[in-house]
């Protein structure tokens, strides 16, 4: 069971134009795959970052409202004393 012959047929080691064209095609497909992966990773991380920003904005609004309510209740309590 020798795979060397089939491997050498697919990736020959000569410097012909046909071999160079085959290597160019393989390299371009590889680079396209890498670029697509990087683009997908960036889009996924950007959407996750947007969710964290949205959650933190809701927390800020919630705690701001709590502080305003406590401040109003404190002023009401002081005015009734």
N, CA, C and O atoms as a Tinker XYZ file with bonds, in Angstrom:
   324  protein
     1  N      0.849000   -1.182000    0.000000    73     2
     2  CA     0.000000    0.000000    0.000000    64     1     3
     3  C      0.889000    1.237000    0.000000    63     2     4     5
     4  O      1.373000    1.677000    1.042000    81     3
     5  N      1.086000    1.775000   -1.171000    73     3     6
     6  CA     1.963000    2.937000   -1.298000    64     5     7
     7  C      1.158000    4.114000   -1.820000    63     6     8     9
     8  O      0.570000    4.056000   -2.900000    81     7
     9  N      1.142000    5.175000   -1.037000    73     7    10
    10  CA     0.417000    6.370000   -1.435000    64     9    11
    11  C      1.332000    7.394000   -2.088000    63    10    12    13
    12  O      0.871000    8.459000   -2.496000    81    11
    13  N      2.622000    7.090000   -2.193000    73    11    14
    14  CA     3.559000    8.064000   -2.755000    64    13    15
    15  C      3.273000    8.342000   -4.219000    63    14    16    17
    16  O      3.408000    9.483000   -4.662000    81    15
    17  N      2.888000    7.347000   -4.967000    73    15    18
    18  CA     2.639000    7.581000   -6.390000    64    17    19
    19  C      1.426000    8.483000   -6.584000    63    18    20    21
    20  O      1.465000    9.393000   -7.412000    81    19
    21  N      0.358000    8.250000   -5.842000    73    19    22
    22  CA    -0.826000    9.083000   -6.003000    64    21    23
    23  C     -0.563000   10.499000   -5.481000    63    22    24    25
    24  O     -1.087000   11.472000   -6.023000    81    23
    25  N      0.241000   10.606000   -4.439000    73    23    26
    26  CA     0.567000   11.938000   -3.916000    64    25    27
    27  C      1.433000   12.706000   -4.906000    63    26    28    29
    28  O      1.222000   13.902000   -5.109000    81    27
    29  N      2.393000   12.049000   -5.518000    73    27    30
    30  CA     3.249000   12.720000   -6.496000    64    29    31
    31  C      2.481000   13.075000   -7.758000    63    30    32    33
    32  O      2.827000   14.039000   -8.442000    81    31
    33  N      1.452000   12.317000   -8.072000    73    31    34
    34  CA     0.636000   12.670000   -9.232000    64    33    35
    35  C     -0.193000   13.915000   -8.955000    63    34    36    37
    36  O     -0.408000   14.726000   -9.855000    81    35
    37  N     -0.657000   14.076000   -7.730000    73    35    38
    38  CA    -1.483000   15.235000   -7.413000    64    37    39
    39  C     -0.643000   16.483000   -7.185000    63    38    40    41
    40  O     -1.015000   17.568000   -7.630000    81    39
    41  N      0.478000   16.342000   -6.501000    73    39    42
    42  CA     1.404000   17.455000   -6.270000    64    41    43
    43  C      2.767000   17.122000   -6.837000    63    42    44    45
    44  O      3.676000   16.742000   -6.098000    81    43
    45  N      2.914000   17.260000   -8.130000    73    43    46
    46  CA     4.229000   16.952000   -8.716000    64    45    47
    47  C      5.264000   17.989000   -8.281000    63    46    48    49
    48  O      4.927000   19.100000   -7.872000    81    47
    49  N      6.516000   17.595000   -8.381000    73    47    50
    50  CA     7.586000   18.462000   -7.907000    64    49    51
    51  C      8.343000   19.137000   -9.038000    63    50    52    53
    52  O      9.362000   19.783000   -8.792000    81    51
    53  N      7.873000   19.005000  -10.263000    73    51    54
    54  CA     8.558000   19.696000  -11.361000    64    53    55
    55  C      8.164000   21.175000  -11.377000    63    54    56    57
    56  O      7.295000   21.589000  -10.610000    81    55
    57  N      8.774000   21.947000  -12.214000    73    55    58
    58  CA     8.535000   23.382000  -12.241000    64    57    59
    59  C      7.825000   23.786000  -13.533000    63    58    60    61
    60  O      8.131000   24.825000  -14.117000    81    59
    61  N      6.893000   22.974000  -13.967000    73    59    62
    62  CA     6.186000   23.283000  -15.211000    64    61    63
    63  C      5.082000   24.299000  -14.952000    63    62    64    65
    64  O      4.701000   24.553000  -13.810000    81    63
    65  N      4.578000   24.875000  -16.042000    73    63    66
    66  CA     3.511000   25.872000  -15.896000    64    65    67
    67  C      2.224000   25.227000  -15.393000    63    66    68    69
    68  O      1.455000   25.853000  -14.665000    81    67
    69  N      1.994000   23.989000  -15.777000    73    67    70
    70  CA     0.791000   23.291000  -15.295000    64    69    71
    71  C      0.857000   23.066000  -13.779000    63    70    72    73
    72  O     -0.143000   23.235000  -13.080000    81    71
    73  N      2.027000   22.688000  -13.280000    73    71    74
    74  CA     2.206000   22.489000  -11.841000    64    73    75
    75  C      2.053000   23.807000  -11.102000    63    74    76    77
    76  O      1.404000   23.856000  -10.057000    81    75
    77  N      2.636000   24.871000  -11.624000    73    75    78
    78  CA     2.514000   26.186000  -10.983000    64    77    79
    79  C      1.068000   26.665000  -10.969000    63    78    80    81
    80  O      0.624000   27.272000   -9.994000    81    79
    81  N      0.331000   26.396000  -12.045000    73    79    82
    82  CA    -1.077000   26.766000  -12.087000    64    81    83
    83  C     -1.871000   26.003000  -11.032000    63    82    84    85
    84  O     -2.737000   26.570000  -10.367000    81    83
    85  N     -1.568000   24.705000  -10.884000    73    83    86
    86  CA    -2.266000   23.904000   -9.882000    64    85    87
    87  C     -1.964000   24.425000   -8.476000    63    86    88    89
    88  O     -2.864000   24.515000   -7.642000    81    87
    89  N     -0.706000   24.767000   -8.212000    73    87    90
    90  CA    -0.352000   25.318000   -6.903000    64    89    91
    91  C     -1.014000   26.673000   -6.670000    63    90    92    93
    92  O     -1.430000   26.969000   -5.550000    81    91
    93  N     -1.117000   27.497000   -7.710000    73    91    94
    94  CA    -1.797000   28.784000   -7.577000    64    93    95
    95  C     -3.273000   28.595000   -7.246000    63    94    96    97
    96  O     -3.825000   29.323000   -6.421000    81    95
    97  N     -3.912000   27.623000   -7.886000    73    95    98
    98  CA    -5.328000   27.362000   -7.599000    64    97    99
    99  C     -5.527000   26.877000   -6.171000    63    98   100   101
   100  O     -6.450000   27.317000   -5.486000    81    99
   101  N     -4.666000   25.974000   -5.724000    73    99   102
   102  CA    -4.777000   25.462000   -4.357000    64   101   103
   103  C     -4.533000   26.587000   -3.361000    63   102   104   105
   104  O     -5.243000   26.693000   -2.361000    81   103
   105  N     -3.528000   27.434000   -3.626000    73   103   106
   106  CA    -3.217000   28.530000   -2.707000    64   105   107
   107  C     -4.352000   29.556000   -2.670000    63   106   108   109
   108  O     -4.676000   30.078000   -1.604000    81   107
   109  N     -4.959000   29.849000   -3.826000    73   107   110
   110  CA    -6.049000   30.829000   -3.832000    64   109   111
   111  C     -7.272000   30.292000   -3.090000    63   110   112   113
   112  O     -7.946000   31.041000   -2.383000    81   111
   113  N     -7.561000   28.994000   -3.248000    73   111   114
   114  CA    -8.684000   28.416000   -2.506000    64   113   115
   115  C     -8.400000   28.423000   -1.011000    63   114   116   117
   116  O     -9.298000   28.679000   -0.208000    81   115
   117  N     -7.150000   28.142000   -0.632000    73   115   118
   118  CA    -6.782000   28.162000    0.779000    64   117   119
   119  C     -6.923000   29.565000    1.352000    63   118   120   121
   120  O     -7.468000   29.733000    2.443000    81   119
   121  N     -6.442000   30.573000    0.633000    73   119   122
   122  CA    -6.516000   31.948000    1.122000    64   121   123
   123  C     -7.967000   32.428000    1.186000    63   122   124   125
   124  O     -8.332000   33.169000    2.099000    81   123
   125  N     -8.793000   32.014000    0.232000    73   123   126
   126  CA   -10.212000   32.362000    0.280000    64   125   127
   127  C    -10.867000   31.766000    1.519000    63   126   128   129
   128  O    -11.672000   32.424000    2.176000    81   127
   129  N    -10.523000   30.522000    1.838000    73   127   130
   130  CA   -11.062000   29.891000    3.039000    64   129   131
   131  C    -10.621000   30.602000    4.304000    63   130   132   133
   132  O    -11.420000   30.791000    5.220000    81   131
   133  N     -9.353000   30.999000    4.365000    73   131   134
   134  CA    -8.839000   31.708000    5.541000    64   133   135
   135  C     -9.530000   33.064000    5.689000    63   134   136   137
   136  O     -9.915000   33.448000    6.794000    81   135
   137  N     -9.686000   33.789000    4.582000    73   135   138
   138  CA   -10.339000   35.099000    4.630000    64   137   139
   139  C    -11.804000   34.969000    5.058000    63   138   140   141
   140  O    -12.297000   35.780000    5.842000    81   139
   141  N    -12.493000   33.957000    4.546000    73   139   142
   142  CA   -13.887000   33.749000    4.948000    64   141   143
   143  C    -13.983000   33.427000    6.434000    63   142   144   145
   144  O    -14.882000   33.909000    7.122000    81   143
   145  N    -13.060000   32.616000    6.925000    73   143   146
   146  CA   -13.064000   32.278000    8.344000    64   145   147
   147  C    -12.817000   33.518000    9.197000    63   146   148   149
   148  O    -13.493000   33.723000   10.205000    81   147
   149  N    -11.859000   34.340000    8.801000    73   147   150
   150  CA   -11.572000   35.557000    9.563000    64   149   151
   151  C    -12.755000   36.511000    9.530000    63   150   152   153
   152  O    -13.072000   37.143000   10.538000    81   151
   153  N    -13.402000   36.619000    8.391000    73   151   154
   154  CA   -14.569000   37.500000    8.274000    64   153   155
   155  C    -15.705000   37.004000    9.170000    63   154   156   157
   156  O    -16.377000   37.800000    9.826000    81   155
   157  N    -15.914000   35.694000    9.194000    73   155   158
   158  CA   -16.971000   35.136000   10.047000    64   157   159
   159  C    -16.642000   35.323000   11.518000    63   158   160   161
   160  O    -17.531000   35.619000   12.316000    81   159
   161  N    -15.385000   35.155000   11.884000    73   159   162
   162  CA   -14.996000   35.344000   13.274000    64   161   163
   163  C    -15.209000   36.789000   13.689000    63   162   164   165
   164  O    -15.683000   37.043000   14.796000    81   163
   165  N    -14.870000   37.744000   12.825000    73   163   166
   166  CA   -15.039000   39.156000   13.169000    64   165   167
   167  C    -16.517000   39.493000   13.322000    63   166   168   169
   168  O    -16.897000   40.204000   14.251000    81   167
   169  N    -17.349000   38.989000   12.422000    73   167   170
   170  CA   -18.782000   39.280000   12.518000    64   169   171
   171  C    -19.376000   38.687000   13.778000    63   170   172   173
   172  O    -20.206000   39.322000   14.429000    81   171
   173  N    -18.964000   37.474000   14.133000    73   171   174
   174  CA   -19.500000   36.859000   15.352000    64   173   175
   175  C    -19.045000   37.616000   16.586000    63   174   176   177
   176  O    -19.839000   37.836000   17.501000    81   175
   177  N    -17.791000   38.017000   16.631000    73   175   178
   178  CA   -17.311000   38.716000   17.820000    64   177   179
   179  C    -17.930000   40.106000   17.920000    63   178   180   181
   180  O    -18.157000   40.598000   19.025000    81   179
   181  N    -18.205000   40.746000   16.792000    73   179   182
   182  CA   -18.822000   42.070000   16.826000    64   181   183
   183  C    -20.252000   41.973000   17.339000    63   182   184   185
   184  O    -20.699000   42.842000   18.087000    81   183
   185  N    -20.974000   40.929000   16.948000    73   183   186
   186  CA   -22.356000   40.805000   17.405000    64   185   187
   187  C    -22.403000   40.477000   18.894000    63   186   188   189
   188  O    -23.291000   40.951000   19.603000    81   187
   189  N    -21.460000   39.673000   19.373000    73   187   190
   190  CA   -21.407000   39.367000   20.805000    64   189   191
   191  C    -21.052000   40.629000   21.584000    63   190   192   193
   192  O    -21.610000   40.870000   22.655000    81   191
   193  N    -20.139000   41.430000   21.066000    73   191   194
   194  CA   -19.790000   42.685000   21.716000    64   193   195
   195  C    -20.970000   43.637000   21.771000    63   194   196   197
   196  O    -21.143000   44.356000   22.756000    81   195
   197  N    -21.781000   43.650000   20.728000    73   195   198
   198  CA   -22.971000   44.495000   20.715000    64   197   199
   199  C    -23.985000   44.068000   21.757000    63   198   200   201
   200  O    -24.655000   44.910000   22.355000    81   199
   201  N    -24.103000   42.777000   21.980000    73   199   202
   202  CA   -25.028000   42.276000   23.003000    64   201   203
   203  C    -24.557000   42.720000   24.378000    63   202   204   205
   204  O    -25.373000   43.131000   25.203000    81   203
   205  N    -23.241000   42.646000   24.645000    73   203   206
   206  CA   -22.727000   43.084000   25.943000    64   205   207
   207  C    -22.950000   44.582000   26.147000    63   206   208   209
   208  O    -23.268000   45.010000   27.257000    81   207
   209  N    -22.789000   45.371000   25.108000    73   207   210
   210  CA   -23.037000   46.807000   25.218000    64   209   211
   211  C    -24.505000   47.063000   25.534000    63   210   212   213
   212  O    -24.821000   47.918000   26.361000    81   211
   213  N    -25.395000   46.337000   24.888000    73   211   214
   214  CA   -26.830000   46.500000   25.128000    64   213   215
   215  C    -27.208000   46.107000   26.559000    63   214   216   217
   216  O    -27.982000   46.803000   27.215000    81   215
   217  N    -26.661000   44.999000   27.032000    73   215   218
   218  CA   -26.955000   44.560000   28.407000    64   217   219
   219  C    -26.434000   45.578000   29.409000    63   218   220   221
   220  O    -27.123000   45.905000   30.375000    81   219
   221  N    -25.223000   46.084000   29.189000    73   219   222
   222  CA   -24.675000   47.068000   30.130000    64   221   223
   223  C    -25.481000   48.369000   30.104000    63   222   224   225
   224  O    -25.624000   49.024000   31.137000    81   223
   225  N    -26.003000   48.746000   28.953000    73   223   226
   226  CA   -26.840000   49.948000   28.880000    64   225   227
   227  C    -28.125000   49.766000   29.692000    63   226   228   229
   228  O    -28.555000   50.690000   30.382000    81   227
   229  N    -28.737000   48.587000   29.615000    73   227   230
   230  CA   -29.932000   48.328000   30.410000    64   229   231
   231  C    -29.628000   48.382000   31.908000    63   230   232   233
   232  O    -30.409000   48.928000   32.687000    81   231
   233  N    -28.484000   47.810000   32.305000    73   231   234
   234  CA   -28.105000   47.871000   33.723000    64   233   235
   235  C    -27.892000   49.310000   34.175000    63   234   236   237
   236  O    -28.298000   49.677000   35.277000    81   235
   237  N    -27.265000   50.119000   33.344000    73   235   238
   238  CA   -27.041000   51.520000   33.717000    64   237   239
   239  C    -28.358000   52.263000   33.874000    63   238   240   241
   240  O    -28.530000   53.038000   34.815000    81   239
   241  N    -29.280000   52.031000   32.962000    73   239   242
   242  CA   -30.590000   52.686000   33.062000    64   241   243
   243  C    -31.313000   52.222000   34.318000    63   242   244   245
   244  O    -31.899000   53.037000   35.031000    81   243
   245  N    -31.280000   50.934000   34.595000    73   243   246
   246  CA   -31.951000   50.374000   35.766000    64   245   247
   247  C    -31.382000   50.959000   37.056000    63   246   248   249
   248  O    -32.143000   51.397000   37.919000    81   247
   249  N    -30.068000   50.975000   37.200000    73   247   250
   250  CA   -29.466000   51.516000   38.421000    64   249   251
   251  C    -29.654000   53.030000   38.519000    63   250   252   253
   252  O    -29.782000   53.562000   39.621000    81   251
   253  N    -29.673000   53.720000   37.399000    73   251   254
   254  CA   -29.954000   55.151000   37.423000    64   253   255
   255  C    -31.356000   55.441000   37.922000    63   254   256   257
   256  O    -31.555000   56.362000   38.714000    81   255
   257  N    -32.332000   54.663000   37.468000    73   255   258
   258  CA   -33.709000   54.838000   37.944000    64   257   259
   259  C    -33.828000   54.527000   39.430000    63   258   260   261
   260  O    -34.547000   55.216000   40.153000    81   259
   261  N    -33.130000   53.499000   39.887000    73   259   262
   262  CA   -33.157000   53.174000   41.318000    64   261   263
   263  C    -32.585000   54.327000   42.134000    63   262   264   265
   264  O    -33.144000   54.689000   43.170000    81   263
   265  N    -31.471000   54.909000   41.677000    73   263   266
   266  CA   -30.877000   56.033000   42.399000    64   265   267
   267  C    -31.806000   57.243000   42.426000    63   266   268   269
   268  O    -31.910000   57.924000   43.447000    81   267
   269  N    -32.471000   57.509000   41.322000    73   267   270
   270  CA   -33.413000   58.635000   41.271000    64   269   271
   271  C    -34.571000   58.393000   42.235000    63   270   272   273
   272  O    -34.977000   59.305000   42.957000    81   271
   273  N    -35.103000   57.173000   42.253000    73   271   274
   274  CA   -36.228000   56.864000   43.149000    64   273   275
   275  C    -35.800000   56.998000   44.602000    63   274   276   277
   276  O    -36.530000   57.580000   45.405000    81   275
   277  N    -34.620000   56.466000   44.960000    73   275   278
   278  CA   -34.146000   56.602000   46.341000    64   277   279
   279  C    -33.895000   58.061000   46.701000    63   278   280   281
   280  O    -34.175000   58.479000   47.825000    81   279
   281  N    -33.370000   58.833000   45.762000    73   279   282
   282  CA   -33.170000   60.258000   46.035000    64   281   283
   283  C    -34.472000   60.978000   46.270000    63   282   284   285
   284  O    -34.565000   61.800000   47.181000    81   283
   285  N    -35.490000   60.687000   45.464000    73   283   286
   286  CA   -36.799000   61.307000   45.647000    64   285   287
   287  C    -37.442000   60.884000   46.964000    63   286   288   289
   288  O    -38.034000   61.704000   47.666000    81   287
   289  N    -37.321000   59.599000   47.295000    73   287   290
   290  CA   -37.877000   59.144000   48.578000    64   289   291
   291  C    -37.150000   59.772000   49.752000    63   290   292   293
   292  O    -37.777000   60.082000   50.765000    81   291
   293  N    -35.844000   59.967000   49.641000    73   291   294
   294  CA   -35.072000   60.602000   50.723000    64   293   295
   295  C    -35.509000   62.056000   50.911000    63   294   296   297
   296  O    -35.697000   62.518000   52.037000    81   295
   297  N    -35.666000   62.771000   49.790000    73   295   298
   298  CA   -36.127000   64.158000   49.882000    64   297   299
   299  C    -37.540000   64.237000   50.453000    63   298   300   301
   300  O    -37.842000   65.136000   51.238000    81   299
   301  N    -38.397000   63.309000   50.068000    73   299   302
   302  CA   -39.760000   63.279000   50.598000    64   301   303
   303  C    -39.738000   62.989000   52.096000    63   302   304   305
   304  O    -40.487000   63.606000   52.854000    81   303
   305  N    -38.904000   62.074000   52.525000    73   303   306
   306  CA   -38.800000   61.737000   53.934000    64   305   307
   307  C    -38.270000   62.919000   54.735000    63   306   308   309
   308  O    -38.771000   63.199000   55.825000    81   307
   309  N    -37.250000   63.627000   54.205000    73   307   310
   310  CA   -36.692000   64.796000   54.901000    64   309   311
   311  C    -37.724000   65.929000   54.988000    63   310   312   313
   312  O    -37.779000   66.641000   55.990000    81   311
   313  N    -38.526000   66.092000   53.957000    73   311   314
   314  CA   -39.510000   67.186000   53.971000    64   313   315
   315  C    -40.659000   66.896000   54.921000    63   314   316   317
   316  O    -41.285000   67.827000   55.429000    81   315
   317  N    -40.946000   65.637000   55.170000    73   315   318
   318  CA   -42.022000   65.274000   56.098000    64   317   319
   319  C    -41.571000   65.343000   57.543000    63   318   320   321
   320  O    -42.430000   65.432000   58.419000    81   319
   321  N    -40.317000   65.309000   57.845000    73   319   322
   322  CA   -39.814000   65.395000   59.229000    64   321   323
   323  C    -39.909000   66.733000   59.751000    63   322   324
   324  O    -39.531000   66.977000   60.897000    81   323
